[in-house]
């Protein structure tokens, strides 16, 4: 099949930005939706707008405990007004506030008819059946107007929004018992390699336990997709072709680890090219340079490297946003980053965007970052001990201790 990027048959590597652009221009949200109870909607993606069925707030109401008054009664000096009643939240004062009168109000109480302003109770002084209010009050102060939060008939939440705790509360405040959400994408994944052993049995000579499937299981579970674990597939072309066919028949996307470099037993890219299409397979990134992206049938395929740290770097820096788009999130959430002083020197060659693992910490009231020790692509501990990526751009060179570097905190990366 055709190669839209022009990269499948060449040795040229894409930049991280180019690879992300190809992914995001290729992947579209999955089709299909379902209606779920509100409490089951956490983490899901809205299929259609949530429209406010009424104004929120429904009435003009008091934003503070205090006294509802007519601004016309307030002068440039202290004012004495007769207290003629009390308005509580959940109810309304039955009368009308007339000239020279005030009504005691609680937070959330409907603004009494005739009143247009609230004077907070801390500023007021009771004197028998009257209240003395200070000068310099403003017209309309401490009043929440009907519909100022949400207007009836207008969208309260837009389609494509991921539902969090605040969104649940907002929909509950509008009386929604159920909500329409996008179908969860189905993601299949498997590891490749004759050296991989499943946990629970002793290691043979030259074997290592397969950690990548557990890493991806955690990442995909946190993302909120339906997952299909196809286990470990040996470095055998027939077995790999069968695994790809099985995955493509069931999933919207497929993630593999291992088998995408140029070794004699690295078959993933060739099988992708025979069964579907390869859009790219090499990125100027460290760790994680060999990474294939393409399509098998209707399923997107992401062939990740085999080294454990390279799997996570490739997933978070390249694959994650594509899967978020597959979920239907729109717009994609920004990836926060900021610059801090680096406590360690870091050696770097130009040409690749590198992602050392770091620890953000505070020293003398300033944020700084340090490395997590050995940065080898097989040292998973460098991720376990980290709370951020240090981002070293393609054109950058080595970092001296004390230089400013860009960091991406892990918190908020889904």
N, C-alpha and C positions, 0 to 999 in steps of 0.2 A: 504494500500500500504506500501511498505518498507520505513524505516526511515534511510536515508543514514548517518545521524550524530550519530545515536544511542541515541538520546536525547529525542525523543518525549514521550516515556513512562516513563522517569525517572524524578526525582526531581533535578538532577544535573544541575547547571546553567553553561553556557558557559562564558568564558571571552569575552571581547569586541573584542579582536584580533581573537579568534576562530569563533565568530559569523560572523565577516566581511569576514574571509577566506571562510566560507561555502557559504555566499552570492555570493562572487566574483567568486568562482569556479562553481557555479550553473548557474548564469545568463549569457546569451549570447545576443549579439545585435539583435534587431528585423530585420526581413527580409524585403526587399522591399526598393525602392528608387524612387526619382522623380527628374526631372530637373526643376530648378526654376530660375527666373531672378536674376541677381547678387544682386540687392538691397533687395531681399526677402530672401537672404541666411544668413543674420546676425543671429548668435546663432545656426544655423543648423550644422550638422556634415557631413563632406565630405564622400561621398560613394566611390569615387575612387581618385587616385592621380591626382593632377593638374600638368600637364607637361608644361614646358616652350617651346613655339613654336619657340622662337628665343633667341639669347643671350641677357642678360641684364647686363650691358649696351650693346647696339648693336654695338658700336664703342668705340675704345680708346677715352677718352675725358678728358677735364680739370676738376679737382675737385675744382679749385679756379679761381678767377679773377687774371690775371697776364700776363705772357709772355711765349709763347712756344718757346723753344730753343733747340739747339743741345748740349748735354752734352760735346761733344768734344770741343766746343768753350769756355767752362767755365774753367778757370784756378785757380790757388791758389791766384790770386789777382782779384781786381775789373775788370770787362769786359765790354767793350763798343760794342754794337751791333746795326746794322741798323734795324729800325722797317719798315717792308715791307708790312704790312696789318693788318687786324683785322678779327678775327673769332668769330661769335656770336652763342649762343645756338640755335639749330634748323637748323643750316646750316654748311657748311664746307668751309674752305679757299681753293680757287681754285689753288693756286700755291704750290710751294715746298719751305720749309725753307732750304736755302743753308748756306754754311760757312759764319760766321760773321753776320748772320741775325736772327731776332726775329719777331714773330707775336703776336700782342696783342690778348688775348683770354678772353672770358667770361666763367663763370662757366657753365659746360655742353656742351660747344662747342667741336665739333669733333677735336681731336688732329691733327694739320696740318701735312701733309706728310713731312718727313725729320726731324721733331722734336721728341724728346724722353723725354723731361722734361718740367716742368712748374716752373717758378720763380714767386712767389706771388707779386702782385702789391705793397704791403706795403714795400717790400724789394728793389724795383726798383726806379730809379730816371731818369726822362725824361730829355734829353738834346737835344732840337730841334727835328730832325727826328731820333734821336738815343736814346737808353736806356742804362743806366749804371747799371750793376748788381753786387751785392757783391760777395765776395769769399765764399767758403765753401758750395756750392750747391751740392745736391746729384743726381746721375743719376736716372731718372724715378720718381722723386718726384712729388707729387700732380697730378699724372695721374691715372685715373680709367680705368682699362683694360677691353676690351670687354669680356663679359661673367663672370667677377669676382663675380658678384652677383648671377646670374642664368645662367646656360649653356643650350643651345638649346638641347631639347630631354631629359633633366633630370627633375626629379620631383621637382617642386617648393613648393608644399604642399602635405603631405601624407594623404591617406585615414585615417579616424578616428580623424582628426583634427577638433575641434570646431572653427567655423568661427567667428572671431572678426573683429573690424574695420581695423586692419592692414592687415588681410587676404583679406578683401574686396579690399583694395587698391592694394595689390600685384596682385590679379587676374585681376583687372582693368588694371594694367600696362601691363599685358600680352594679353589684348584684349578679355578676357572672358566676354561674355554678359550673359551667363547662366552657371550653375554649377550643377553637380549631387550630391544630398544630400540624406542621409538616411531618410526613412519614420520616422515621429515623433511617438514615442511610445504612445499608448492610455492607460491612467491611470484612473481607476475608484476609487472613494472613497466615504465612508459614515461613519457616526457616529452611535454608538449604545447606547441605554440607555433610559429607561422610564422617567428619570428625565430631559431630554433635551427638550427645547422649541426653536422654530424658532424665530428669531428676527422679530419684527413687531407686536407682540401680547403681552399682559400682562402676567407676570409669575404667575403660579398657585402655591399652597403650595408645597414646596420641589423642585420646578423646578429651573433650571438654563438655561441661554441662551447657545446654542451650538456655541462655539467659534472655536472648532477644525477644522470644515470644512472650515472656513475662513482662518485659519492659513495654512492649507494644500493647499487651493486654491492659496494663495499667493506664497507659496514655489514652487508648481508645475508649476504655470504660469511663475515664474522667471526662472525655469529650462528649459522651452521651450518644453513642451509635450502637447499632446491633452488630455483634461481632461473631465471626465464624473462624475458629482456630483449627487449621488443617494440619497442625503438627509439624514434624520434621520430614522433609523430602530429600532423599539421597541425591548425590551428584550423578544422576542417571537421566539422560535426555528423555527416555520414554516415561519415567516416573514424573519428571517435571512437566512434560506436556500434559499428562493426565491431570496433575494437580492444577495447572493453569486452566484447563478446560472445565474442571469441576468448580473452581473458584469463579470463573467468568460466568458460568450458568446460574450462580446463586447470588452474586454480589454486585454492588454498584462500584466498588473499588477493591483493589487487591494490593496488599503490602507484602513484599518478600524481603528477606534479609540474606545477604550473601549471594555469590555467583554472578556479580555484575562487573568484575574487573576483566583482565585479559589473560587469566590463567587457562590452562588446558581444560580444567574442569568447571570453568565459569560459563554456564550455558544460558543464563536468563535472557540476555539481550538477543541472542540468536533465535531463541524460541519466541520471544516477543515479536521479532521481525517476521517470522514464518506465520504465526497465528494471527497477528494483528498489525500494529504499527509502533515504531519507536520514534518519539518526538525529540528526545535528547538522552544522552547517557553519560555525560561527563560535565562536571561543574567545577569551577575554580573556587573550591571551598576546602578548608582544613579544620577538622577531619571530615571525610565524606566525599572525596572527589568522584569516585565512580557511583553514579546514581542514575538509573534508567527511568524514564517516564514515557508512557504510551498508552495504548488501548487494546484490549482484547474483547471483541464483540462490543457489548454495551458497557463494559467495565473498564474504569481507569486503572492503570497498573503503575505502581511505584516500586521500583526495584532498588532497595536500600543497600548500603554496604553491609559487610558482615561484622565488622568490629563494633563492640557494644556502644562505645561513646559516639562513633560515627553514625550509628543508627539514631541515637537521640538528637544529635546536632542536625542531621538531615531531616528528621521528623519535624523538629520545632522550627527550623529556619526555612524549609522548603515545602514540606508536605502539609503541615498543619493548616495553613490558611486555605489551601485547596479543599481539604476535608470540611472546614468550616463553611466554605462556599457551597459545597455539596449539601450541607445541612440546610442551606437556604438563608443563612445569616446575611443581612444586607442593611447598612454597609458593613464591611469587615471592620472589626474593632481595631483601633490603633495599637501598635506595639510600643509601649512606653520605653524610653531610654533617656539617659542623661550622662553627663561627663563628670568624672571624679578623678582624684589623684591616685595613681597606681603605686602601691608600696613595693612592687617587685619589678625588676628588669625583665623584659620579655624579648626573646630573639625572634625575628620575623624576616622572611624574604618577601620581596614584592611579587605581585601577581595573583595571589590568592586572598580571599576574605577568610580570616581565621577567627575561630570562636573558642579561645581558652576559657576554662571554667574558673570562676572566681568567687570570693566571699566578700560581700559588702559589709563594712563595719564602720563604726564611728570612733574617731580619735580626736580629742580636743574640740569636740563639737562639730567636726567636719566629717562628711562621708568619704571613705576611702575604699579601695578594693585591693585584694591580694589573691595570688594564685592558690589553687588547691593542691599544690605539689606536682607530682608527675603528670604530665599532660598527654601521655600516650593514648592513642585511640582505642586501646584495649583495656585501659585502666578505668573501670566503671566507678571506682571510688572517687575519681575526680568530679563526677556528677553528683554522687551521693553527698559529698561534703560541700558542694557549691550552693549558692543561692542566686547566682546570676551568670550570664555569659559576658565575657569581655569581647567587644567587637573591634577587630583590627582590619581596616579597609584594605582593598586590593593594592592601592598605591602606597600604603603606609610601609614604614620600615620598623626596625626594632624600637622597643620602648625602653626608656631609661626610668629607673626608680624616681618617682616624683612627677613624671609626665601625666598629663590628663588623657584619659581614655574613655571611650563610650562603653556603657554597661547596659545590659537588658536584664532587669530582675525577672526571676522565674515566676514570682507571684503575679497572677493575672494572665499567664500564658495558657490557661485552660488545662 
